[in-house]
Amino acid sequence: MAEEHIGSFETDWLPILKKRRDECMRTGSNRASWQIEDAHWNWRWKKGRYTDPDYRTFAVENGDRAEGLMLCEIRRTGHDCLVYVEYLQTAPWNRKVPDGSLQCVKAIGSLLLAVAIDLSKQQNCSGRVGLHSLPQAASWYRDVCHMTDHGADASYQNLHYFEFSPSAAEGFLSERK
């Protein structure tokens, strides 16, 4: 992830995310239906805070515009390891919204998860990837990506913890070929 990706987030994404959030608040619409749970994220801060070599940032770009961003951590505990996705966010124009507007670029989230699986393999973690999901994305991780849902994690804001086993990661990759 480079400065231009963060700049694209700040100038291209944030105004749209804030507009959707403000519209939902003004009209009393269901926030989750407009996928704005991540509207407060600050990628400049995240990139500056997570500087340890075990953290890696990634961006999917299209021309001079960022389409998706991800921050991962390589976690090792004894002989066990996995790549933990700290944050994964797609541009607002690449999300399904209830007004029926079409996504510009599909599968950005899937592409970023595939990158996390590849990183896991490079780090000898056998493709294992884990993450805690915001509520609006939980069904996507469970039903579309087929990650194992380990349930709400009381130690992590009651967000559901999802994980790819090595075989599930291979299945995910083969479905996208």
N, C-alpha and C positions, 0 to 999 in steps of 0.2 A: 504494500500500500504506500503510495507516494503522496507528496503534498498536493498534487493536482486531483487525486481521488478525494482527499479531504475537502479541498476547495469545491469540487463538484457536489459533494454531500451538502456543504454549507450553502452554496448558492442555488443549486438545482433541487435538492431533495427537501431541505428544511422548510422553505416557503410553502410547498405543497402539503407536507405533513402538518404544519401549523394551521394552515387554512382548513384542512379536514378536521383537525381537533377542535378548532374554534367553531366550525359549523355544527359539529356534533354537540358541543356544549350549548350553542345558541338555540338549537332546535330540540335538544333533549334526545337526540338519536343515540342508539346503542354504540358506544365507542368501539367495541370489538368489531362491529360490523364494518367499520371503516379502517380497520387495521392500523391503529395509531398508538398502540401500547408502547411502541419504541420511538415515538416522536420526540422524546426528551433526550435521546442518546446524543452524546458529544464525541465524535470520532477523533477530533483533535486531542481532547483530553485522554481518551483511551489509548491512542497511539503513544502519547507522551508518558503515560503512567506505566504501561506494560512494556518495559524495555529489556527485561531479562532475556537471555538467549533462548530460553524455553518457550517464549511467546513468539508467535509468528502472525503477521498480518497479510491479508490477501485482498485483492480487488479484481473484479471483472469490469472491463471497460469496453466501451463502444465509441470509437472516435475519441473525443475529449471529455466524455461523460462517464462517470462511474455508474454501473448497473447493479452492483452488489459489493458488499464489504464483509469481511470476516476476520475475527481475531481468535486464535487457538493457542492452547497451552499443551506442551508435551509433559504428561504426568507420569512419573515413574515411582513405584512403590515396591521395593524389593525386586522380585522377578516379574512383576506385573506392570504393564504400562498401557496407556491409551492417549489419544489426542482428545482433549476436552475443548469443545467449541464454547468459548466465553460469550461471543456475540456473533450473530449472523443477521444481516439486514439487507433487504433488497430495495431498490429504488421504488418510490411510490407508484410510478407509472408501470411497474412490472408486477403489480399486485392486483388480484381480483377485488373489485369493489362492487357494492350492491347496486350501483346505478347502471350496471351493465356495460360500462366502458371496457374495452379490450386491453389486455396486457400488451405492451410494446414488445418486450422480449420475455419469452417464457423460459422456465427451468433454470433461472439464475440461482435460486436456493439449492436446487439439485446439483448444479455444477459446483457450487461452493462446498457442499457436503462431499462430493466426489474428490475434491482437492484435499479435504480433511482426511478422507480414507487413504488417499495416496501418501499424504504426509505420515500417517500412522504406519503405513507399510515401510516407508523410507526409514522410520525411526525404530523398526523392528517391533512394532506393536500389533502386528498381524491384521491391520485394518480396523482395530477397535477404535470407536469414536463415541464419546458421551457428551451430553449437554442437558441443561435445564431449559425448559421451554416456557415462553410466555403463553398464557392461556389461549390466545387466539390462534397460535400455531400448533398447539398440541395435537389436534386431529391430523394435521398435515404430516407431522413426524411419525405418528402412529399408523395412519391409514394409507398414506401415499408412499412414505419412505420405508415403512415396515420396520421401524426401530422398536425395540422392546421398551414398553412403558413400565417403569419400575414404581410408578405411583408418585404421589405428592411427597416432597421432601421437606419435613418440618424444619430442618436446619437451613433451608434455602428458600425462604419466603413461600413455602408450600407449593413451589413450582414442581411440575412433574419432571422426573429425571428419565431421560431416554438414552438408550445405548445400542450401538451396532456391535454384535458379536462378529468375529472374523467371517463366519459363514453368511450372516445377514449382510455384512458389508459387500461381500462378493455378489450376493443376490441383487443388491441395490445397483451395483455397477453393471451387472449383466443385463438388467432391465432397461438400462439407459443406452445400451449400444445400438 
